[in-house]
Amino acid sequence: MTQIVQQGAINTTALIVPDLYVQIVTPAVSQLNGVPTNVLGIVGTASWGPVNAPVVLGSSADFARQFGAIQNRKYDLGTAVAIAVQQGANNIVAVRVTDGTDVAASGVLTTCITFTSKYTGSLGNSASVQIATGSAVGSFKAIVSMPGLVAEVFDNITGTGNAFWVNLAAAINGGQYGVRSASQLIVATAGAGVTAPAASTTPLTGGTDGATTITSAVMVGVDTVPRKGMYALRSSGASVAMLADVDDLTTWSVQVAYGLSEGTYMICTGPAGDTIANAVTTRASAGVDSYSFKPIFGDYCYWADPVNGVTRLVSPQAFCAGRLANLAPQHSSLNKQIYGVVATQKTSQNLQYSTAELQTLIQSGWDVLTNPVPGGSYFGMRVGHNGSSNPAIQGDNYTRMTNYEASTIGAGMGRFVGRLQSSQPNDPLRPEVKGTLDAFLQAQIDQKQIDSFTTQCDLNNNPPQRISAGYLQADVAVRYLGVVEKFIVNVQGGQTVVTRQSVTG
C-alpha cells in the first residue's frame, strides 16, 4: 500500500515493510513576502473607546465608530487620524490614553438594573436605554441607542419580578442566541428590585474623558504588562508612529529606544511657535542622534477642523506621518505634496524660510513643513531627513528601507531554525537560504525599490566549526536607491556659445 508522507517524517534508513513511499518535498526556494509598510501607529486622547489597546482603523468613519468625534484639544487622537487620512493613510493602529480620571457614563432604573457605558468617556453621556413592549406577547425589549451608531435591540425578554431584570442583563451582556450578539455600547448589572417592567427611557450620564491633565509621560506610557501609551503599539506592525502633539524633547530618548526595538519610524515635533535659535539649543541639549526618529521644527499648521467647524493650530506630525505611511519605503518625504494645510505659523505671516535659516535647521537636525518646496508652491517636507547626523544614514528612505528589510527577513527566515546543516559542499540548506534571500531582493529590484544586492551563505562564511556549534550565517548587502537632494543644472548662454545641432532634411 503506497504511503504518502512529508519529507523528514520517516527514517528512510530504517524501513522494513516493502512498499512505495512517496515523500512530499518542500520547494527548494521559499518565498519571502514583504511586511506591510503602510501601518501608522498613533497615540492620543478620545471621548470613547478602549484605553491602552491598539485598535485598527481604515478611515475617519472607523474612528468615529470606535472613539467618537474629533475633539478641539491638544493630544487629540481623532485630529491626528483625520489629518493622516487626508494624506492617504488607510491602515492606522490607534491607542487611546487617559490621565486616570476617566469615568464611564451610567444610568440607574430604580433598584432593578444599572446600565453602564462599555467604555469611559463623555460620548457615553449621549447613550440611553429604552424599555418598550416586545414583539412577543407578554414580553419587553430594550433599545440601546447612541448617536451615530446603529441602535441595539434586545427583544422578547420575559420573566416575573427580579427574574425579568436578570434576564435582561444576561441578554445585554451575553447576547441572545441565534438573534444578536452582546451589546457593544453598555454593560448591565441587575439589582435586587422586583418592579414590573414598564415603558421608560434611562439616559446615561457622568462619563468623563480623562483628558484634562495629559502629560508626555502618559503618552509614552509604561512597557510592563499591561502596556500603556506608546508601548501598547508593540507587535502592532506600525512602521511609522507618533505621539500626538507631544512636544517634550525629553521623551525623544525613549521614543528612539522604542523605534529601534520595533523597527518603527517615530515622528516627533518641537513646541508650537518655536524659534530657530531655541530649536538649535534644545536639539543639542536633547542629546539624541538616531535614524529611528524624525524631529520636525515647531512651525505648526493651521488646519480646517471639519467636525468642530474651526481652523485650528495643530502639530505637523500627522501630516508628515500620514504622508510617509502612504509612500513605499524607498521614498523620501522630501518635496512630496502634503494636503489639508491651510497655512503654517510662518506662511500665515507671508514669510518664507531663507537659505540660511534652512541651513541652520538642517545642520542642527530638524526637518520642517513649509510652502514653497523645490517642486513648487505647495506644502511639503523641506528636508526629508531623519534624526541622525551621519550623512550615510540620515534619509527617510534609509530608516524605512532598513526597517523593511530587517522586519521582512525577521518575519520569514525563522523557518530555517531547527533544520539540519552539513559541512559538505553539496548541503542543500545553504543554497535554499541564499535562494530565498535572492528571490526577495530580486523582486525589489524588479519593483524599483533597491539598486543592487549581494548575498552569501556558503562554506566561506559557515566553516565546519561554526556549523558544529549550531550556527548558520547569511550575509546580505543591499544598495538603496539614491534620493536626489541637490539638483545642479549647468547653463551656459551667450551669443558666442558654440552649440551642437542635428540637421535633418
C-alpha positions as CSV (number, residue, x, y, z in Angstrom):
1,M,0.0,0.0,0.0
2,T,1.5,3.3,-1.1
3,Q,2.4,5.6,1.8
4,I,2.5,9.4,1.2
5,V,4.4,11.4,3.8
6,Q,6.1,14.7,4.2
7,Q,9.9,14.7,3.7
8,G,11.6,14.1,7.0
9,A,8.6,12.3,8.6
10,I,10.0,8.9,8.2
11,N,13.5,7.4,8.7
12,T,14.5,6.3,5.2
13,T,17.4,4.2,6.5
14,A,15.2,2.0,8.8
15,L,12.3,0.9,6.5
16,I,11.2,-2.7,7.0
17,V,8.0,-3.2,5.0
18,P,8.3,-3.4,1.2
19,D,6.2,-0.7,-0.2
20,L,6.1,2.5,-2.2
21,Y,7.0,5.6,-0.2
22,V,6.2,9.0,-1.7
23,Q,7.8,12.0,0.1
24,I,6.4,15.5,-0.4
25,V,9.4,17.7,-0.8
26,T,9.1,21.4,0.0
27,P,10.2,23.7,-2.9
28,A,14.0,24.4,-2.6
29,V,13.4,28.2,-2.8
30,S,11.0,29.6,-0.2
31,Q,9.2,32.9,-0.7
32,L,9.5,36.0,1.5
33,N,6.6,38.3,1.4
34,G,7.4,41.8,2.4
35,V,5.9,43.1,5.6
36,P,3.3,45.9,5.3
37,T,4.9,49.4,5.5
38,N,1.7,51.4,5.5
39,V,0.8,50.8,9.1
40,L,0.7,54.0,11.1
41,G,0.5,54.0,14.9
42,I,-1.0,57.0,16.7
43,V,-1.4,57.6,20.4
44,G,-3.7,60.2,21.8
45,T,-6.9,61.0,23.8
46,A,-10.5,60.4,22.8
47,S,-14.0,60.7,24.2
48,W,-14.8,57.0,23.9
49,G,-13.3,53.6,23.2
50,P,-10.9,51.1,24.8
51,V,-7.9,52.5,26.8
52,N,-4.4,51.5,26.1
53,A,-5.5,48.9,23.5
54,P,-4.5,49.0,19.8
55,V,-7.5,49.4,17.5
56,V,-7.1,49.1,13.7
57,L,-8.8,51.8,11.7
58,G,-9.1,52.4,8.0
59,S,-10.9,55.7,7.8
60,S,-12.2,58.7,9.8
61,A,-15.6,57.0,9.9
62,D,-14.0,54.0,11.6
63,F,-12.5,56.3,14.2
64,A,-15.9,57.9,14.9
65,R,-17.5,54.5,15.5
66,Q,-14.7,53.3,17.7
67,F,-13.7,56.5,19.6
68,G,-16.2,59.3,19.0
69,A,-15.8,62.6,17.4
70,I,-12.7,64.8,16.8
71,Q,-12.1,67.0,19.9
72,N,-10.7,70.5,19.7
73,R,-7.8,70.0,22.2
74,K,-4.2,69.1,22.4
75,Y,-3.2,65.4,22.2
76,D,-6.4,64.5,20.4
77,L,-6.3,61.1,18.7
78,G,-9.1,61.9,16.3
79,T,-7.4,65.0,14.9
80,A,-4.2,63.1,14.1
81,V,-6.2,60.3,12.5
82,A,-8.2,62.7,10.3
83,I,-5.1,64.5,9.1
84,A,-3.3,61.3,8.4
85,V,-6.3,60.0,6.4
86,Q,-6.1,63.2,4.3
87,Q,-2.6,62.2,3.3
88,G,-3.8,58.8,2.2
89,A,-3.2,56.7,5.3
90,N,-5.7,53.8,5.5
91,N,-4.1,51.3,7.9
92,I,-3.9,53.0,11.3
93,V,-3.4,51.5,14.7
94,A,-4.9,53.9,17.3
95,V,-4.2,53.8,21.0
96,R,-6.4,55.9,23.4
97,V,-4.8,57.1,26.6
98,T,-6.3,58.8,29.7
99,D,-5.0,60.6,32.8
100,G,-6.7,58.1,35.0
101,T,-9.7,60.3,35.9
102,D,-11.9,58.9,33.1
103,V,-15.3,57.7,34.1
104,A,-17.9,55.5,32.4
105,A,-21.4,57.0,32.0
106,S,-24.2,55.2,33.8
107,G,-27.9,55.2,34.4
108,V,-30.0,53.5,37.1
109,L,-33.5,52.3,36.6
110,T,-34.8,52.3,40.2
111,T,-33.2,49.4,42.1
112,C,-33.8,47.0,39.3
113,I,-30.9,47.4,36.9
114,T,-27.9,49.7,36.2
115,F,-26.7,50.4,32.7
116,T,-23.0,51.4,32.4
117,S,-21.2,52.6,29.3
118,K,-18.9,49.9,27.9
119,Y,-16.1,52.5,27.8
120,T,-15.2,55.5,29.7
121,G,-15.6,59.0,28.1
122,S,-18.1,61.8,27.6
123,L,-19.5,60.2,24.5
124,G,-21.3,57.7,26.8
125,N,-23.4,60.6,28.1
126,S,-25.3,60.6,24.8
127,A,-26.4,57.0,25.2
128,S,-29.8,55.8,26.5
129,V,-31.7,52.6,27.1
130,Q,-35.4,52.5,26.3
131,I,-37.7,49.8,27.6
132,A,-40.7,49.1,25.4
133,T,-43.2,46.4,24.6
134,G,-41.7,43.4,22.9
135,S,-42.6,41.7,19.7
136,A,-43.9,38.5,21.5
137,V,-47.0,38.7,23.7
138,G,-46.1,39.5,27.3
139,S,-42.5,40.4,26.6
140,F,-40.5,43.6,26.6
141,K,-37.5,44.8,24.7
142,A,-34.5,47.1,25.4
143,I,-33.3,49.5,22.8
144,V,-29.8,50.8,23.4
145,S,-29.1,54.0,21.4
146,M,-26.1,56.2,20.8
147,P,-26.0,59.0,18.2
148,G,-24.2,58.0,15.0
149,L,-24.3,54.3,15.8
150,V,-26.9,51.6,14.9
151,A,-29.3,51.0,17.8
152,E,-29.1,47.7,19.5
153,V,-32.4,45.9,20.2
154,F,-32.8,43.1,22.7
155,D,-36.3,41.7,22.1
156,N,-38.7,39.3,23.7
157,I,-37.4,39.5,27.2
158,T,-39.6,37.8,29.7
159,G,-39.7,37.0,33.4
160,T,-41.6,37.8,36.6
161,G,-40.3,40.1,39.3
162,N,-36.5,40.2,39.6
163,A,-36.1,37.4,37.1
164,F,-37.0,39.8,34.3
165,W,-34.2,42.2,35.2
166,V,-31.7,39.3,35.5
167,N,-32.8,38.0,32.1
168,L,-32.5,41.5,30.6
169,A,-29.0,41.9,32.0
170,A,-28.0,38.5,30.7
171,A,-29.3,39.3,27.2
172,I,-27.4,42.7,27.1
173,N,-24.2,41.2,28.4
174,G,-24.2,37.9,26.6
175,G,-26.4,38.4,23.6
176,Q,-29.3,36.4,22.5
177,Y,-28.5,33.0,20.9
178,G,-29.3,33.0,17.2
179,V,-30.6,36.6,17.3
180,R,-27.9,39.1,18.2
181,S,-24.5,39.4,20.0
182,A,-23.8,41.2,23.2
183,S,-24.0,44.9,23.4
184,Q,-21.1,46.9,22.2
185,L,-22.3,50.0,23.9
186,I,-23.2,49.1,27.5
187,V,-23.0,46.5,30.2
188,A,-25.9,45.8,32.5
189,T,-26.0,44.9,36.2
190,A,-29.2,43.5,37.6
191,G,-30.2,44.8,41.1
192,A,-32.5,43.4,43.7
193,G,-35.6,45.2,42.6
194,V,-38.8,43.3,41.7
195,T,-40.7,46.1,40.0
196,A,-42.5,45.0,36.9
197,P,-41.1,46.5,33.6
198,A,-42.8,49.4,32.0
199,A,-42.2,51.8,29.1
200,S,-39.3,54.1,30.1
201,T,-36.1,55.7,28.9
202,T,-32.9,55.8,31.0
203,P,-30.2,58.3,30.0
204,L,-26.6,57.6,30.8
205,T,-24.7,60.4,32.5
206,G,-21.5,61.2,34.3
207,G,-19.0,60.0,31.7
208,T,-15.6,61.8,31.5
209,D,-12.7,61.6,29.1
210,G,-9.8,61.7,31.5
211,A,-8.1,64.2,29.2
212,T,-7.6,67.2,31.4
213,T,-4.1,66.5,32.8
214,I,-2.5,64.6,30.0
215,T,1.3,64.7,30.1
216,S,4.1,63.4,27.9
217,A,4.6,60.7,30.5
218,V,1.0,59.5,30.0
219,M,1.5,59.4,26.2
220,V,4.7,57.5,26.5
221,G,3.2,55.1,29.0
222,V,4.8,52.0,30.5
223,D,6.4,48.9,29.0
224,T,5.2,46.4,31.6
225,V,2.1,44.3,31.1
226,P,-0.5,45.6,30.8
227,R,1.4,48.0,28.5
228,K,0.2,51.6,28.2
229,G,0.6,54.5,25.8
230,M,3.2,54.2,23.1
231,Y,4.2,50.7,24.4
232,A,0.7,49.4,23.6
233,L,1.8,49.6,20.0
234,R,4.3,46.8,20.5
235,S,3.9,44.0,17.9
236,S,1.2,46.0,16.1
237,G,3.4,46.2,12.9
238,A,3.4,50.0,12.8
239,S,6.2,51.1,10.6
240,V,5.6,54.8,11.3
241,A,4.3,56.1,14.6
242,M,3.6,59.3,16.5
243,L,2.6,60.5,20.0
244,A,0.0,63.2,19.1
245,D,1.2,66.7,19.9
246,V,4.0,65.6,22.3
247,D,6.5,68.4,22.1
248,D,8.6,67.4,25.0
249,L,12.1,66.7,23.8
250,T,13.0,64.8,27.0
251,T,10.8,61.9,25.6
252,W,13.0,61.5,22.5
253,S,15.4,59.1,24.1
254,V,12.6,56.6,25.0
255,Q,10.9,57.1,21.7
256,V,14.1,56.3,19.9
257,A,14.7,53.2,22.0
258,Y,11.2,52.0,21.2
259,G,11.6,52.8,17.5
260,L,14.9,50.8,17.4
261,S,13.4,47.8,19.2
262,E,10.2,47.7,17.0
263,G,11.6,48.9,13.6
264,T,9.3,51.9,13.8
265,Y,10.0,55.4,12.5
266,M,9.0,57.8,15.3
267,I,7.7,61.2,14.1
268,C,8.4,63.9,16.7
269,T,7.9,67.6,17.0
270,G,9.2,70.7,18.8
271,P,6.9,73.2,20.6
272,A,4.5,75.4,18.7
273,G,5.9,78.8,17.6
274,D,9.5,77.7,18.3
275,T,12.4,79.9,17.2
276,I,15.3,78.6,15.1
277,A,17.7,79.7,17.8
278,N,15.8,77.9,20.5
279,A,15.4,74.8,18.3
280,V,19.2,74.6,17.8
281,T,19.8,74.8,21.5
282,T,17.1,72.3,22.6
283,R,18.0,69.9,19.8
284,A,21.6,69.8,21.0
285,S,20.7,69.5,24.7
286,A,18.3,66.6,23.9
287,G,21.4,64.5,23.2
288,V,19.6,62.2,20.8
289,D,21.2,61.2,17.5
290,S,19.5,58.3,15.7
291,Y,18.0,57.3,12.4
292,S,14.9,55.9,14.2
293,F,13.1,59.2,14.7
294,K,12.3,62.3,12.7
295,P,12.3,65.7,14.5
296,I,10.1,68.3,12.9
297,F,10.6,72.0,13.7
298,G,7.8,73.6,15.7
299,D,6.3,75.6,12.8
300,Y,2.7,74.4,13.5
301,C,0.0,74.1,10.9
302,Y,-3.4,75.7,10.6
303,W,-6.0,73.0,9.8
304,A,-9.7,73.3,9.0
305,D,-11.4,71.0,11.5
306,P,-14.4,69.6,9.6
307,V,-16.2,68.4,12.8
308,N,-15.9,71.4,15.1
309,G,-16.1,74.0,12.3
310,V,-13.0,75.9,13.2
311,T,-9.5,76.4,11.8
312,R,-7.1,75.1,14.4
313,L,-3.3,75.2,15.1
314,V,-2.0,71.6,15.2
315,S,1.4,70.0,15.1
316,P,2.9,68.9,11.8
317,Q,3.4,65.3,12.9
318,A,0.3,63.8,11.5
319,F,0.8,65.5,8.1
320,C,4.2,64.0,7.8
321,A,3.4,60.6,9.4
322,G,0.4,60.1,7.2
323,R,2.3,61.0,4.1
324,L,5.2,58.6,4.9
325,A,2.7,55.8,5.7
326,N,1.2,56.3,2.2
327,L,4.6,56.1,0.5
328,A,6.5,53.0,-0.3
329,P,9.5,52.7,2.0
330,Q,12.1,53.6,-0.7
331,H,10.7,57.1,-1.0
332,S,11.6,60.2,1.0
333,S,9.2,62.8,2.4
334,L,11.2,65.5,0.7
335,N,9.2,67.5,-1.8
336,K,6.1,65.3,-1.6
337,Q,2.9,67.3,-1.5
338,I,1.1,67.4,1.8
339,Y,-2.7,68.0,1.9
340,G,-5.0,69.8,4.2
341,V,-2.7,72.6,5.5
342,V,-4.3,76.0,5.4
343,A,-1.1,77.7,6.4
344,T,1.8,77.3,8.9
345,Q,2.7,79.8,11.5
346,K,5.5,81.1,9.2
347,T,3.5,81.2,5.9
348,S,0.5,82.8,7.6
349,Q,2.7,85.9,8.0
350,N,3.6,85.8,4.3
351,L,7.1,84.7,5.3
352,Q,9.4,82.1,3.7
353,Y,12.5,80.4,5.1
354,S,15.7,81.8,3.8
355,T,18.5,79.6,2.7
356,A,20.5,80.5,5.8
357,E,17.5,79.5,8.1
358,L,17.1,76.2,6.3
359,Q,20.8,75.5,6.5
360,T,20.7,76.2,10.3
361,L,17.8,73.9,10.8
362,I,19.3,71.1,8.6
363,Q,22.7,71.3,10.3
364,S,21.1,71.1,13.8
365,G,19.0,68.0,12.7
366,W,15.5,69.4,12.1
367,D,13.1,68.9,9.2
368,V,10.3,71.4,8.6
369,L,7.0,71.5,6.8
370,T,6.6,74.6,4.7
371,N,5.5,76.2,1.4
372,P,7.1,76.5,-1.1
373,V,9.2,73.4,-1.6
374,P,11.6,72.7,-4.6
375,G,8.7,71.2,-6.6
376,G,6.5,74.3,-6.4
377,S,4.2,76.4,-4.3
378,Y,2.6,73.6,-2.2
379,F,3.1,72.4,1.3
380,G,5.6,69.6,1.9
381,M,8.6,68.5,3.9
382,R,11.6,70.6,3.1
383,V,14.5,68.2,4.0
384,G,13.5,64.5,4.1
385,H,15.9,63.6,6.8
386,N,15.7,61.6,10.0
387,G,17.4,62.5,13.3
388,S,20.8,61.1,12.5
389,S,23.8,63.3,11.9
390,N,25.5,60.6,9.8
391,P,25.1,61.6,6.1
392,A,25.2,58.0,5.1
393,I,22.0,57.1,7.0
394,Q,20.1,60.3,7.5
395,G,17.5,60.0,4.8
396,D,13.9,59.0,5.4
397,N,14.4,56.2,2.9
398,Y,17.3,54.7,5.0
399,T,15.1,54.4,8.1
400,R,12.1,52.9,6.3
401,M,14.0,50.6,3.9
402,T,16.3,49.3,6.7
403,N,13.3,48.6,8.9
404,Y,11.5,47.0,6.0
405,E,14.4,44.7,5.1
406,A,15.1,43.7,8.7
407,S,11.4,43.1,9.5
408,T,10.7,41.1,6.4
409,I,13.8,38.9,6.9
410,G,12.9,38.6,10.6
411,A,9.3,37.6,9.8
412,G,10.2,35.0,7.2
413,M,13.6,33.4,7.8
414,G,12.8,31.8,11.1
415,R,11.6,28.7,9.2
416,F,15.3,27.6,8.9
417,V,15.9,27.3,12.6
418,G,15.8,23.7,13.6
419,R,16.8,22.4,10.1
420,L,19.8,20.2,9.6
421,Q,23.1,21.5,8.1
422,S,26.1,19.6,6.8
423,S,29.6,20.8,6.4
424,Q,29.7,19.0,3.0
425,P,29.8,21.2,-0.1
426,N,26.6,19.7,-1.5
427,D,24.5,20.5,1.6
428,P,21.0,21.8,0.3
429,L,20.3,24.1,3.3
430,R,22.7,26.9,2.5
431,P,21.6,27.2,-1.2
432,E,18.0,27.3,-0.1
433,V,18.7,30.1,2.3
434,K,20.6,32.1,-0.4
435,G,17.9,31.4,-3.0
436,T,15.2,32.6,-0.6
437,L,17.0,35.9,0.1
438,D,17.9,36.3,-3.6
439,A,14.3,35.9,-4.7
440,F,13.1,38.5,-2.3
441,L,15.8,41.0,-3.1
442,Q,15.5,40.5,-6.9
443,A,11.8,41.2,-6.6
444,Q,12.7,44.6,-5.0
445,I,15.0,45.4,-8.0
446,D,12.2,44.5,-10.3
447,Q,9.9,46.8,-8.5
448,K,12.5,49.6,-8.5
449,Q,12.8,49.5,-4.7
450,I,16.6,48.9,-4.5
451,D,19.6,49.4,-6.7
452,S,21.6,46.2,-6.2
453,F,22.4,43.5,-3.7
454,T,24.7,40.6,-2.8
455,T,24.1,37.6,-0.6
456,Q,26.4,34.9,0.8
457,C,25.5,31.7,2.6
458,D,28.2,29.0,1.9
459,L,31.1,27.3,3.5
460,N,33.2,30.5,3.3
461,N,31.0,32.2,6.0
462,N,29.9,28.9,7.5
463,P,33.1,27.0,8.4
464,P,32.7,23.5,9.8
465,Q,33.5,24.6,13.4
466,R,30.7,27.1,13.3
467,I,28.3,24.6,11.8
468,S,29.1,22.1,14.5
469,A,28.4,24.8,17.1
470,G,24.9,25.2,15.7
471,Y,25.3,28.4,13.7
472,L,24.1,29.3,10.2
473,Q,25.1,32.7,8.8
474,A,23.9,34.6,5.8
475,D,25.5,37.9,4.8
476,V,23.3,40.4,2.9
477,A,24.4,43.7,1.4
478,V,21.7,46.0,-0.2
479,R,22.4,49.2,-2.0
480,Y,19.4,51.6,-1.7
481,L,18.3,53.9,-4.5
482,G,19.7,57.4,-4.0
483,V,17.4,60.3,-3.2
484,V,18.0,63.5,-5.3
485,E,18.5,66.3,-2.8
486,K,20.7,68.7,-4.7
487,F,19.9,69.1,-8.4
488,I,22.6,71.1,-10.3
489,V,21.9,72.3,-13.8
490,N,24.8,73.9,-15.6
491,V,23.6,76.6,-18.1
492,Q,25.9,78.4,-20.5
493,G,24.4,81.2,-22.5
494,G,25.7,83.9,-24.8
495,Q,26.0,84.8,-28.5
496,T,29.4,83.3,-28.7
497,V,28.4,79.9,-27.2
498,V,29.0,77.0,-29.6
499,T,26.2,74.5,-29.6
500,R,25.7,71.3,-31.5
501,Q,22.7,70.9,-33.6
502,S,21.4,68.0,-35.6
503,V,20.5,68.9,-39.1
504,T,17.7,67.0,-40.9
505,G,16.2,67.1,-44.3
